[in-house]
């Protein structure tokens, strides 16, 4: 991460809002508490998933303010933070493994396996998710230590670990960690022979209650700030990091999910299945090796407890994420369980530790030595064979033959090397699993194999939903036909075409069919009332123009009456029974609409009256290497004439492909226009670029990078002032 020129946290604040956080550090910390230009005027500090109260992040924010960090240093610090947490994940997994095995090598391999698991690799762009997840093995370590030695310091350590997981920004992971800890506690207490059943039960319950009490004390201060703010904002759950959907329980689909993608050459399929491949492998290891490698009753109990957790975790997450979904007809209870793979990754790491421990303690007889040598030779042979036929290695050899890894190919070289490393680890561990299963002489293997098929299928990602951290090609410019594609009176109005399948219109990273001006394309019912309150509260301030600009949308989709001035109902749509995969507008992406659901489309009749200035930057990619950005003027829109403005016409050639998001690039262009008081600037921009809007030299808007549209109405105080609009590939 640190050696690559491709920064991970520069361009996209759609998942987590590091760009906005930097501007709070750069300009004013008060923006953390109220920024009228972000989140419909709600507070940035109310975003739980930003993790602003997480001690390392808070320390970085304060240090950045005191040291006046420049943008480059700030984002490098973010990446150091990510590297630090990957290291912590490995260390915590190591000390947790040492609680169960004596092998240093086995515990070390457990730490490496967990730290570099597919879960962390596929989530690396979601820094809050990584920060929350690394505390799972630490919590388990302290919990087991307390149960065995009854030292209060270890109980305090468990509570602090759980609190750190919460403060890092993903309460969902905190819930998983706590439930997993309950199973660990039961596991430990049940096998204490000197304690009776009632005492064991009381011990388990009292331990968890004490932990929850300490947790509540620790997080009470952050919650004091966050709860009042987040409760009045846009649900505070509009985080699109959770794009995974669960599948139906159909064992036949495991072949579609698991096997073909080692040999599939289509790039988008490889990206889409990158995490599934390796996480699926860890499922195989966890569910098959735990019962066979260790002969104690304790580990059988753990296996069944782990299977039970799959059910508890799925239902618990639904309760935490949005309890109301449980009462909406047509919404499945078990959904969006991708983060559950964190626990499977830790279990897989523990299995690697136990396998290694057994290998290190083989009986020193000639027969054992010969068996070990043959095992090693078999592993090496099968590993080499698996690597030779693996798609990442084929891609790597092809790229070396066509394009030697010179400077501009470093990112591709790095990506393919990671693929090969993970592919190799997968083949090696799977071979170990199969060999030990054959040698285990257990008759229960078919039962566990059937369970494996069911569980893998339950937990698979939806195969047609692209993951947030698999970036789409920036060559696909936002500006193409953005204002010329209008809604039609059929269900396709709510759909957006993606490379790997459809998503609802309100899932807005690349919305092109339904307009989105600085906000969501469709509204959840309660947002309407919140917006009205904000308008009333800030009607006399400059923030009114931004809030009003949010509503300057051509169309709004709602399942309730939308009575904003200037909007009229165009038509209604009723979900038919055949629309089994149809998603409800106004909800998050994974909620299907029940048959019979009716919602309406409202048109803004004053839409064209508000527009005075339109600039349309376009991205042009030549030979997939050199990027040009140019400013294109539009003089007519749907038959309406617009005034012509002088725009900078110079085309700037960037030295690198746009995919690199190189922080050293200067701003590619700027344009100046003359605008009157109360004019509305309507700006469209290429995908995944950053937009800075300056009015009379003062920054007034920093646009969320993955939104292609933004509108801004000049306040009366800016009459006849020059407004400069800059689109930059810098890290701003």
ChimeraX attribute file (.defattr): number of C-alpha atoms within 10 A of each C-alpha:
attribute: neighborCount
match mode: 1-to-1
recipient: residues
	/A:1	14
	/A:2	13
	/A:3	6
	/A:4	11
	/A:5	16
	/A:6	16
	/A:7	21
	/A:8	21
	/A:9	21
	/A:10	24
	/A:11	22
	/A:12	21
	/A:13	20
	/A:14	19
	/A:15	22
	/A:16	23
	/A:17	17
	/A:18	20
	/A:19	25
	/A:20	20
	/A:21	19
	/A:22	21
	/A:23	16
	/A:24	19
	/A:25	25
	/A:26	17
	/A:27	12
	/A:28	11
	/A:29	16
	/A:30	13
	/A:31	19
	/A:32	19
	/A:33	16
	/A:34	17
	/A:35	18
	/A:36	21
	/A:37	22
	/A:38	21
	/A:39	18
	/A:40	22
	/A:41	21
	/A:42	24
	/A:43	22
	/A:44	24
	/A:45	23
	/A:46	25
	/A:47	24
	/A:48	23
	/A:49	24
	/A:50	24
	/A:51	27
	/A:52	24
	/A:53	21
	/A:54	21
	/A:55	13
	/A:56	15
	/A:57	20
	/A:58	13
	/A:59	13
	/A:60	19
	/A:61	21
	/A:62	14
	/A:63	14
	/A:64	19
	/A:65	18
	/A:66	10
	/A:67	9
	/A:68	14
	/A:69	18
	/A:70	15
	/A:71	20
	/A:72	15
	/A:73	12
	/A:74	24
	/A:75	22
	/A:76	17
	/A:77	17
	/A:78	19
	/A:79	20
	/A:80	14
	/A:81	17
	/A:82	21
	/A:83	15
	/A:84	12
	/A:85	20
	/A:86	23
	/A:87	17
	/A:88	19
	/A:89	27
	/A:90	24
	/A:91	22
	/A:92	23
	/A:93	31
	/A:94	29
	/A:95	20
	/A:96	26
	/A:97	28
	/A:98	19
	/A:99	13
	/A:100	13
	/A:101	16
	/A:102	13
	/A:103	19
	/A:104	16
	/A:105	14
	/A:106	26
	/A:107	29
	/A:108	21
	/A:109	22
	/A:110	31
	/A:111	30
	/A:112	20
	/A:113	24
	/A:114	30
	/A:115	26
	/A:116	16
	/A:117	24
	/A:118	24
	/A:119	25
	/A:120	23
	/A:121	17
	/A:122	20
	/A:123	18
	/A:124	21
	/A:125	22
	/A:126	21
	/A:127	26
	/A:128	26
	/A:129	25
	/A:130	26
	/A:131	29
	/A:132	28
	/A:133	29
	/A:134	27
	/A:135	28
	/A:136	27
	/A:137	28
	/A:138	24
	/A:139	28
	/A:140	27
	/A:141	25
	/A:142	24
	/A:143	28
	/A:144	23
	/A:145	20
	/A:146	20
	/A:147	19
	/A:148	12
	/A:149	9
	/A:150	12
	/A:151	12
	/A:152	11
	/A:153	12
	/A:154	19
	/A:155	23
	/A:156	18
	/A:157	19
	/A:158	28
	/A:159	26
	/A:160	21
	/A:161	26
	/A:162	29
	/A:163	25
	/A:164	26
	/A:165	29
	/A:166	28
	/A:167	27
	/A:168	28
	/A:169	25
	/A:170	20
	/A:171	21
	/A:172	22
	/A:173	28
	/A:174	23
	/A:175	18
	/A:176	24
	/A:177	27
	/A:178	20
	/A:179	17
	/A:180	22
	/A:181	23
	/A:182	20
	/A:183	19
	/A:184	20
	/A:185	23
	/A:186	18
	/A:187	18
	/A:188	18
	/A:189	21
	/A:190	16
	/A:191	12
	/A:192	13
	/A:193	9
	/A:194	7
	/A:195	13
	/A:196	11
	/A:197	13
	/A:198	9
	/A:199	10
	/A:200	20
	/A:201	16
	/A:202	10
	/A:203	17
	/A:204	21
	/A:205	13
	/A:206	12
	/A:207	17
	/A:208	18
	/A:209	12
	/A:210	14
	/A:211	20
	/A:212	16
	/A:213	11
	/A:214	18
	/A:215	20
	/A:216	14
	/A:217	11
	/A:218	17
	/A:219	16
	/A:220	12
	/A:221	11
	/A:222	17
	/A:223	17
	/A:224	10
	/A:225	14
	/A:226	19
	/A:227	14
	/A:228	11
	/A:229	19
	/A:230	20
	/A:231	12
	/A:232	19
	/A:233	22
	/A:234	19
	/A:235	13
	/A:236	17
	/A:237	14
	/A:238	16
	/A:239	14
	/A:240	17
	/A:241	16
	/A:242	17
	/A:243	19
	/A:244	24
	/A:245	22
	/A:246	20
	/A:247	18
	/A:248	13
	/A:249	16
	/A:250	13
	/A:251	17
	/A:252	11
	/A:253	16
	/A:254	20
	/A:255	12
	/A:256	12
	/A:257	19
	/A:258	19
	/A:259	12
	/A:260	11
	/A:261	20
	/A:262	17
	/A:263	13
	/A:264	14
	/A:265	13
	/A:266	10
	/A:267	10
	/A:268	15
	/A:269	16
	/A:270	20
	/A:271	16
	/A:272	22
	/A:273	25
	/A:274	20
	/A:275	23
	/A:276	26
	/A:277	22
	/A:278	22
	/A:279	27
	/A:280	26
	/A:281	22
	/A:282	25
	/A:283	22
	/A:284	23
	/A:285	25
	/A:286	24
	/A:287	24
	/A:288	23
	/A:289	25
	/A:290	20
	/A:291	24
	/A:292	20
	/A:293	17
	/A:294	15
	/A:295	10
	/A:296	10
	/A:297	10
	/A:298	14
	/A:299	16
	/A:300	15
	/A:301	16
	/A:302	18
	/A:303	18
	/A:304	12
	/A:305	17
	/A:306	20
	/A:307	14
	/A:308	12
	/A:309	20
	/A:310	22
	/A:311	11
	/A:312	15
	/A:313	22
	/A:314	21
	/A:315	18
	/A:316	19
	/A:317	23
	/A:318	20
	/A:319	15
	/A:320	12
	/A:321	13
	/A:322	11
	/A:323	13
	/A:324	11
	/A:325	15
	/A:326	15
	/A:327	10
	/A:328	13
	/A:329	12
	/A:330	14
	/A:331	16
	/A:332	17
	/A:333	16
	/A:334	22
	/A:335	19
	/A:336	24
	/A:337	22
	/A:338	21
	/A:339	21
	/A:340	20
	/A:341	23
	/A:342	23
	/A:343	23
	/A:344	25
	/A:345	28
	/A:346	26
	/A:347	23
	/A:348	27
	/A:349	30
	/A:350	29
	/A:351	27
	/A:352	27
	/A:353	28
	/A:354	25
	/A:355	20
	/A:356	20
	/A:357	18
	/A:358	15
	/A:359	13
	/A:360	12
	/A:361	9
	/A:362	12
	/A:363	11
	/A:364	8
	/A:365	9
	/A:366	9
	/A:367	10
	/A:368	12
	/A:369	13
	/A:370	11
	/A:371	13
	/A:372	14
	/A:373	12
	/A:374	12
	/A:375	15
	/A:376	13
	/A:377	12
	/A:378	15
	/A:379	19
	/A:380	14
	/A:381	12
	/A:382	15
	/A:383	20
	/A:384	15
	/A:385	12
	/A:386	19
	/A:387	21
	/A:388	12
	/A:389	12
	/A:390	20
	/A:391	22
	/A:392	26
	/A:393	20
	/A:394	16
	/A:395	16
	/A:396	17
	/A:397	13
	/A:398	12
	/A:399	16
	/A:400	11
	/A:401	10
	/A:402	8
	/A:403	10
	/A:404	13
	/A:405	15
	/A:406	8
	/A:407	9
	/A:408	15
	/A:409	12
	/A:410	15
	/A:411	16
	/A:412	13
	/A:413	18
	/A:414	14
	/A:415	12
	/A:416	20
	/A:417	15
	/A:418	14
	/A:419	20
	/A:420	20
	/A:421	13
	/A:422	20
	/A:423	21
	/A:424	19
	/A:425	18
	/A:426	20
	/A:427	21
	/A:428	18
	/A:429	21
	/A:430	18
	/A:431	19
	/A:432	18
	/A:433	21
	/A:434	15
	/A:435	14
	/A:436	16
	/A:437	17
	/A:438	10
	/A:439	9
	/A:440	14
	/A:441	10
	/A:442	11
	/A:443	8
	/A:444	10
	/A:445	17
	/A:446	10
	/A:447	10
	/A:448	16
	/A:449	14
	/A:450	11
	/A:451	16
	/A:452	21
	/A:453	19
	/A:454	18
	/A:455	21
	/A:456	25
	/A:457	24
	/A:458	21
	/A:459	28
	/A:460	28
	/A:461	24
	/A:462	20
	/A:463	19
	/A:464	17
	/A:465	20
	/A:466	24
	/A:467	24
	/A:468	20
	/A:469	18
	/A:470	15
	/A:471	12
	/A:472	17
	/A:473	13
	/A:474	18
	/A:475	17
	/A:476	15
	/A:477	21
	/A:478	26
	/A:479	22
	/A:480	17
	/A:481	11
	/A:482	20
	/A:483	15
	/A:484	12
	/A:485	12
	/A:486	16
	/A:487	17
	/A:488	11
	/A:489	12
	/A:490	11
	/A:491	14
	/A:492	14
	/A:493	16
	/A:494	24
	/A:495	21
	/A:496	19
	/A:497	15
	/A:498	14
	/A:499	12
	/A:500	14
	/A:501	12
	/A:502	18
	/A:503	21
	/A:504	26
	/A:505	30
	/A:506	27
	/A:507	23
	/A:508	23
	/A:509	21
	/A:510	22
	/A:511	26
	/A:512	23
	/A:513	21
	/A:514	27
	/A:515	26
	/A:516	30
	/A:517	22
	/A:518	27
	/A:519	25
	/A:520	23
	/A:521	26
	/A:522	27
	/A:523	20
	/A:524	18
	/A:525	15
	/A:526	13
	/A:527	17
	/A:528	19
	/A:529	12
	/A:530	16
	/A:531	20
	/A:532	13
	/A:533	13
	/A:534	21
	/A:535	20
	/A:536	11
	/A:537	12
	/A:538	15
	/A:539	14
	/A:540	10
	/A:541	11
	/A:542	17
	/A:543	23
	/A:544	21
	/A:545	23
	/A:546	26
	/A:547	27
	/A:548	19
	/A:549	21
	/A:550	21
	/A:551	24
	/A:552	27
	/A:553	25
	/A:554	21
	/A:555	24
	/A:556	25
	/A:557	26
	/A:558	23
	/A:559	20
	/A:560	15
	/A:561	14
	/A:562	19
	/A:563	11
	/A:564	12
	/A:565	9
	/A:566	12
	/A:567	20
	/A:568	16
	/A:569	16
	/A:570	12
	/A:571	13
	/A:572	16
	/A:573	15
	/A:574	16
	/A:575	18
	/A:576	14
	/A:577	12
	/A:578	8
	/A:579	14
	/A:580	13
	/A:581	12
	/A:582	22
	/A:583	23
	/A:584	25
	/A:585	26
	/A:586	24
	/A:587	21
	/A:588	19
	/A:589	22
	/A:590	24
	/A:591	22
	/A:592	20
	/A:593	24
	/A:594	21
	/A:595	16
	/A:596	11
	/A:597	14
	/A:598	16
	/A:599	19
	/A:600	18
	/A:601	23
	/A:602	23
	/A:603	18
	/A:604	19
	/A:605	14
	/A:606	14
	/A:607	15
	/A:608	13
	/A:609	8
	/A:610	15
	/A:611	17
	/A:612	16
	/A:613	21
	/A:614	22
	/A:615	21
	/A:616	19
	/A:617	21
	/A:618	21
	/A:619	22
	/A:620	18
	/A:621	17
	/A:622	11
	/A:623	8
	/A:624	12
	/A:625	15
	/A:626	15
	/A:627	21
	/A:628	18
	/A:629	21
	/A:630	20
	/A:631	20
	/A:632	15
	/A:633	16
	/A:634	15
	/A:635	15
	/A:636	12
	/A:637	12
	/A:638	9
	/A:639	7
	/A:640	8
	/A:641	10
	/A:642	14
	/A:643	10
	/A:644	13
	/A:645	17
	/A:646	10
	/A:647	14
	/A:648	14
	/A:649	13
	/A:650	12
	/A:651	12
	/A:652	14
	/A:653	13
	/A:654	18
	/A:655	13
	/A:656	14
	/A:657	19
	/A:658	23
	/A:659	18
	/A:660	16
	/A:661	20
	/A:662	20
	/A:663	19
	/A:664	11
	/A:665	14
	/A:666	13
	/A:667	15
	/A:668	18
	/A:669	19
	/A:670	17
	/A:671	16
	/A:672	15
	/A:673	18
	/A:674	14
	/A:675	20
	/A:676	18
	/A:677	14
	/A:678	17
	/A:679	20
	/A:680	23
	/A:681	22
	/A:682	21
	/A:683	20
	/A:684	24
	/A:685	26
	/A:686	27
	/A:687	24
	/A:688	27
	/A:689	25
	/A:690	26
	/A:691	25
	/A:692	17
	/A:693	19
	/A:694	17
	/A:695	16
	/A:696	12
	/A:697	10
	/A:698	10
	/A:699	13
	/A:700	17
	/A:701	18
	/A:702	18
	/A:703	22
	/A:704	26
	/A:705	22
	/A:706	22
	/A:707	28
	/A:708	30
	/A:709	25
	/A:710	24
	/A:711	28
	/A:712	25
	/A:713	25
	/A:714	22
	/A:715	18
	/A:716	12
	/A:717	10
	/A:718	17
	/A:719	14
	/A:720	13
	/A:721	15
	/A:722	16
	/A:723	21
	/A:724	18
	/A:725	20
	/A:726	16
	/A:727	21
	/A:728	19
	/A:729	23
	/A:730	19
	/A:731	23
	/A:732	22
